[in-house]
Amino acid sequence: MAASRGLCFSLARLGARMGRSRPPLIHRRGVSSCIDRKSAAPSALLGPGFGLGPRGPVAMMGPLGVSCESQLVHWSFKSSQSERTPKPGVLVSNFPLGFLLNPRKLASSDGDGGTLRFLRCSRTSHGLTEEQKEFQKVAFDFAANEMAPHMAEWDQKELFPVETMRRAAQLGFGGIYVQPDVGGSGLSRLDTSVIFEALSTGCVSTTAYISIHNMCVWMIDTFGSAEQREKFCPDLCLMEKFASYCLTEPGSGSDAASLSTSAQLKGDHYILNGSKAFISGGGDTDVYVVMCRTGGKGPKGISCLVVEKGTPGLNFGKKEMKMGWNSQPTRAVIFEDCAVPVANRLGMEGQGFNIAMRGLNGGRINIASCSLGAAHACVQLARDHLLVRKQFGETLSNNQFLQFKLAEMATKLVASRLLVRQAATALQENRSDAASLCAMAKLFATDECFSICNQALQMHGGYGYLKDYAVQQFVRDIRVHQILEGTNEVMRMIVSRNLLSEI
Ligand SMILES: Cc1cc2nc3c(=O)[nH]c(=O)nc-3n(C[C@H](O)[C@H](O)[C@H](O)COP(=O)(O)OP(=O)(O)OC[C@H]3O[C@@H](n4cnc5c(N)ncnc54)[C@H](O)[C@@H]3O)c2cc1C
């Protein structure tokens, strides 16, 4: 009981810190389910089924996860053998998951030791305040309980998990770095990074969409008038409504300032014509933050308008088929004589490109943090696999080449995290080097974390290539982080320009 009471207390404090006038978090579904774990019987926690393991058919755990450093990412196993139900109490597993059967151990996981055995040297809570550790724990628990059990299904069925995201928003994750007076959580960029890293261990694609949504709400919160903030932010923070960021066009990707979607002023409306490509959430979201041309060529001719779904002339292309990020739709957003009130313009005419780039500085930290979460999960999955898979008469973990590879993966993960957190702090402090650090963090972390996940897949051998194993989904989902929110070549341009412009 003591552990439960402690968690209740800390969650209540988190609610107070987040400054929201909502019921205490303890009453909310996502969190109460993890609090109840202590008293739950193992059978209630584990949904057994059979799957194909490295040594043949095995009974596997069903949906479940544990918190913080002991986080194991779980996924449903489905195979031709999966229809059989194992005898109650019998667990045959090729994976070192035995400790998961003990709910007491789950309830006492504290993120800083205790029963936690994994990833000590790459611990995610190093250097964090007690308060940040609490946000982190809430996010890890949410990822484990509400996301990880579904990530494979969301991917395979291409489901946009609206209700799950609304539950995340109930915890304050819909407007993490948005001001509290319009429903935001008022947390820092570093807090945000910690939260997105943790959430991503449960589903990269869904967390990445939540991060884009957060970026849009922050743009409205920061550059919007009092009326605009009041009109849009509360529903967005609760994820009653969802947002999309619309910059890229078919003819302007890396050269975003050359965009051509036009917005002509006619009375008290802008008439939009043109199209945006690759818009995350496009068609399923309610609020579109659109960069468009109200003036001459170049960045100074660009303004930012908020376009609401249902506006006549706002249309969508077909849902794109993607190799990853399948739990969020991607569509073209098309404007055909779409009349948008001048009252929906964020900031001044000509300020749009600056607003877009300011949003992306944070967006890049967020996306990099999502890559950290994937890499964190994959180091753990690789470690677990090496410890159980036997070849040449011994476990793979006895092979020094693979030991060294694992060490390199953990080293790259920790280095990436340090850089991401440094960039987050620079942005929070509004430092002059913030944009460059955000670009460095995005470049370094998304490249290194992809390589970590890919190496983890390699360590799984052929099993890593099977959809029964989560590692392949992490690889597919984070590949795009090297491309969007500015490609990693563009990140190099930003950093080198900064270096070369200095005296
Ligand atoms: C799944 C997905 C979701 C997305 N979501 C959004 C979204 O929500 N909103 C949005 O606005 N956009 C979104 N994008 C678009 C994304 O930001 C762009 O794809 C990205 O900026 C690159 O633009 P591009 O695809 O036109 O590539 P291009 O600009 O055509 O680049 C092609 C290649 O050339 C390289 N390159 C280009 N110029 C140079 C140069 N000068 N020097 C060196 N290399 C160069 C690029 O780095 C890249 O490798 C999304 C994309 C994807 C795939």
The ligand as a Gaussian input file, in Angstrom:
#p B3LYP/6-31G(d) Opt

LIG

0 1
 C        6.057000      10.906000     -43.074000
 C        6.315000      12.356000     -43.315000
 C        5.633000      13.297000     -42.570000
 C        5.831000      14.662000     -42.811000
 N        5.101000      15.576000     -42.083000
 C        5.167000      16.887000     -42.428000
 C        4.304000      17.840000     -41.799000
 O        3.498000      17.511000     -40.919000
 N        4.359000      19.118000     -42.223000
 C        5.222000      19.535000     -43.192000
 O        5.216000      20.714000     -43.504000
 N        6.052000      18.659000     -43.795000
 C        6.044000      17.346000     -43.446000
 N        6.876000      16.438000     -44.070000
 C        7.736000      16.899000     -45.143000
 C        9.209000      16.909000     -44.788000
 O        9.481000      17.943000     -43.898000
 C        9.987000      17.009000     -46.105000
 O        9.850000      15.772000     -46.764000
 C       11.450000      17.367000     -45.897000
 O       11.570000      18.679000     -45.435000
 C       12.276000      17.206000     -47.186000
 O       11.673000      17.809000     -48.268000
 P       11.515000      16.982000     -49.637000
 O       10.841000      15.703000     -49.313000
 O       10.850000      17.851000     -50.625000
 O       12.977000      16.632000     -50.087000
 P       13.966000      17.551000     -50.987000
 O       14.003000      18.918000     -50.452000
 O       13.585000      17.366000     -52.412000
 O       15.371000      16.869000     -50.736000
 C       15.761000      15.635000     -51.345000
 C       17.143000      15.279000     -50.816000
 O       18.083000      16.266000     -51.245000
 C       18.748000      16.812000     -50.120000
 N       19.021000      18.221000     -50.364000
 C       18.177000      19.180000     -50.814000
 N       18.792000      20.354000     -50.903000
 C       20.064000      20.152000     -50.502000
 C       21.212000      20.990000     -50.365000
 N       21.174000      22.286000     -50.652000
 N       22.355000      20.453000     -49.917000
 C       22.426000      19.138000     -49.621000
 N       21.383000      18.304000     -49.731000
 C       20.219000      18.798000     -50.160000
 C       17.788000      16.624000     -48.975000
 O       18.446000      16.672000     -47.722000
 C       17.219000      15.273000     -49.289000
 O       18.095000      14.282000     -48.852000
 C        6.738000      15.076000     -43.809000
 C        7.445000      14.116000     -44.532000
 C        7.250000      12.780000     -44.302000
 C        7.993000      11.777000     -45.123000

